[in-house]
C-alpha cells in the first residue's frame, strides 16, 4: 500500500495536466531506490496462553513517579503552623475537613476529578477553592449567628453539648 502511494505520488508529478491523450511514463518514472525488507515474523495476538489478559492502566505515563503518600491532617496543620507562624488547632482541622466535604458533595467537582489526572484537576480545584472557602465561612457564620440570635436554639445546643463536654472533660487525666 505504501509502495503504491509513493509510486503514484511521483507519477502525478510527471503527468501533464489537462491533456486527454495517452502518456507513456515508463521512460520518465523509475523506482530505483525502494527496498522492501521483512523485519518481523511472528504472532501479533494479544492473548497469553489462549486467554485475554488485562493491560494495567498507566498512572504516570513516561515516569516512574511514586504515588503521593497520604499524610494526616494534624501533620499538615503542624507544617502550615511552622511555615507561616500560625497557631491553628484541632478546630481549624475540622474546618479543613468541612471544606473537603464540600468538594465531595459537589457533583461537578466529582466529575472533573474522575475524568482528569491530578495535574489537570488542579486547575478546576484552584478555581473553585476560594468559593468553597467563602461558602464554608458563610455557613459557619450563619451557624454562629443562629446561636447568638436564637435563644431557643442556643439553649438546645447547650443542653446537647453539656453532657458530652462534661464527660470528655472528666475523662482527661491531669
C-alpha positions as CSV (number, residue, x, y, z in Angstrom):
1,X,0.0,0.0,0.0
2,X,2.8,2.4,0.9
3,X,4.7,1.4,-2.2
4,X,1.7,2.2,-4.4
5,X,1.3,5.6,-2.7
6,X,4.9,6.5,-3.3
7,X,4.7,5.4,-6.9
8,X,1.5,7.3,-7.6
9,X,2.7,10.5,-5.9
10,X,5.8,10.6,-8.1
11,X,3.8,9.6,-11.1
12,X,1.3,12.5,-10.6
13,X,4.2,15.0,-10.7
14,X,5.3,13.8,-14.1
15,X,1.9,13.6,-15.8
16,X,0.9,16.6,-17.8
17,X,-2.1,18.5,-16.6
18,X,-5.2,19.0,-18.6
19,X,-4.4,16.7,-21.5
20,X,-6.6,13.7,-22.6
21,X,-4.0,11.9,-24.8
22,X,-2.2,8.8,-23.7
23,X,1.0,9.4,-21.8
24,X,4.0,7.0,-21.8
25,X,5.6,7.4,-18.4
26,X,7.9,4.3,-18.4
27,X,10.7,6.5,-19.7
28,X,10.3,9.2,-17.1
29,X,9.5,7.4,-13.9
30,X,11.5,4.6,-12.5
31,X,11.6,3.3,-9.0
32,X,15.3,2.6,-8.4
33,X,15.8,3.1,-4.6
34,X,12.8,1.5,-3.0
35,X,13.7,-1.5,-0.8
36,X,11.2,-3.9,0.9
37,X,12.6,-5.8,3.8
38,X,11.0,-8.2,6.3
39,X,11.6,-7.1,9.9
40,X,9.3,-9.3,11.9
41,X,7.8,-12.8,11.5
42,X,5.5,-14.0,14.3
43,X,2.2,-13.8,16.1
44,X,0.7,-10.4,17.0
45,X,-2.2,-11.6,19.1
46,X,-3.0,-10.1,22.4
47,X,-3.6,-13.4,24.0
48,X,-1.3,-15.0,26.6
49,X,-1.8,-18.8,26.8
50,X,-5.1,-18.6,24.9
51,X,-6.7,-16.2,27.5
52,X,-7.0,-12.5,27.2
53,X,-5.0,-10.6,29.8
54,X,-5.9,-7.2,31.1
55,X,-3.3,-4.5,30.5
56,X,-2.8,-2.5,33.7
57,X,-3.6,1.3,33.3
58,X,-0.7,3.7,33.2
59,X,-1.0,6.1,36.1
60,X,2.0,8.3,35.3
61,X,3.0,7.9,31.7
62,X,6.6,8.4,31.0
63,X,7.8,8.4,34.6
64,X,8.3,6.1,37.5
65,X,6.8,8.6,39.9
66,X,5.7,7.2,43.3
67,X,2.1,7.7,44.3
68,X,1.8,10.6,46.8
69,X,1.7,9.3,50.3
70,X,-1.2,10.3,52.4
71,X,-0.5,12.5,55.3
72,X,-2.5,13.0,58.4
73,X,-4.4,16.3,58.8
74,X,-2.7,17.1,62.0
75,X,0.7,16.8,60.3
76,X,-0.4,19.2,57.6
77,X,-1.6,21.7,60.1
78,X,1.7,21.4,62.0
79,X,3.6,22.0,58.8
80,X,1.4,25.0,58.0
81,X,1.9,26.4,61.5
82,X,5.7,26.0,61.3
83,X,5.8,27.6,57.8
84,X,3.5,30.5,58.4
85,X,4.0,31.1,62.1
86,X,0.3,30.4,62.8
87,X,-1.3,28.5,65.7
88,X,-4.1,26.5,64.1
89,X,-5.8,23.9,66.3
90,X,-8.0,20.9,66.0
91,X,-11.0,23.2,65.5
92,X,-9.3,24.6,62.4
93,X,-8.7,21.0,61.2
94,X,-12.4,20.5,61.4
95,X,-12.9,23.5,59.1
96,X,-10.5,21.9,56.6
97,X,-12.4,18.7,56.7
98,X,-15.6,20.6,56.1
99,X,-14.2,22.3,53.0
100,X,-13.0,18.9,51.7
101,X,-16.5,17.5,52.3
102,X,-18.0,20.5,50.4
103,X,-15.9,19.4,47.4
104,X,-17.1,15.8,47.8
105,X,-20.8,17.0,47.7
106,X,-20.2,19.0,44.5
107,X,-21.1,16.7,41.6
108,X,-19.3,18.9,39.1
109,X,-16.1,18.6,41.0
110,X,-16.5,14.9,41.4
111,X,-17.0,14.5,37.7
112,X,-13.9,16.6,37.0
113,X,-11.8,14.6,39.4
114,X,-12.9,11.3,37.9
115,X,-12.3,12.4,34.3
116,X,-8.9,14.1,34.7
117,X,-5.4,13.5,36.1
118,X,-4.5,15.3,39.3
119,X,-2.4,17.7,37.2
120,X,-5.4,18.6,35.1
121,X,-7.9,18.6,38.0
122,X,-5.6,21.1,39.8
123,X,-6.9,23.9,37.5
124,X,-10.6,23.3,38.3
125,X,-9.7,22.8,42.0
126,X,-7.8,26.1,42.2
127,X,-10.7,27.9,40.5
128,X,-13.3,26.5,43.0
129,X,-11.2,26.6,46.1
130,X,-11.8,30.2,47.2
131,X,-15.5,30.0,46.5
132,X,-15.7,26.8,48.7
133,X,-13.8,28.6,51.5
134,X,-16.2,31.6,51.3
135,X,-19.3,29.3,51.2
136,X,-18.0,27.4,54.3
137,X,-17.2,30.7,56.1
138,X,-20.8,31.9,55.3
139,X,-22.2,28.6,56.6
140,X,-20.2,28.8,59.8
141,X,-21.0,32.4,60.3
142,X,-24.7,31.6,59.8
143,X,-24.4,28.9,62.5
144,X,-22.7,31.2,65.0
145,X,-25.3,34.0,64.2
146,X,-28.1,31.4,64.9
147,X,-26.5,30.5,68.2
148,X,-26.2,34.2,69.2
149,X,-29.5,35.4,67.9
150,X,-31.9,32.5,68.7
151,X,-32.3,31.8,72.4
152,X,-34.2,28.6,72.0
153,X,-31.6,27.2,69.6
154,X,-28.7,28.3,71.9
155,X,-30.4,26.5,74.9
156,X,-31.0,23.3,72.9
157,X,-27.3,23.3,71.7
158,X,-26.0,24.0,75.2
159,X,-28.1,21.1,76.6
160,X,-26.8,18.7,74.0
161,X,-23.2,19.8,74.4
162,X,-23.3,19.9,78.3
163,X,-23.3,16.2,78.8
164,X,-20.8,15.4,76.1
165,X,-18.4,18.1,77.3
166,X,-18.7,17.1,80.9
167,X,-17.9,13.5,80.1
168,X,-15.0,14.4,77.9
169,X,-13.5,16.8,80.5
170,X,-13.8,14.2,83.3
171,X,-12.0,11.6,81.1
172,X,-8.9,13.8,80.8
173,X,-6.1,12.9,83.2
174,X,-4.4,15.8,84.9
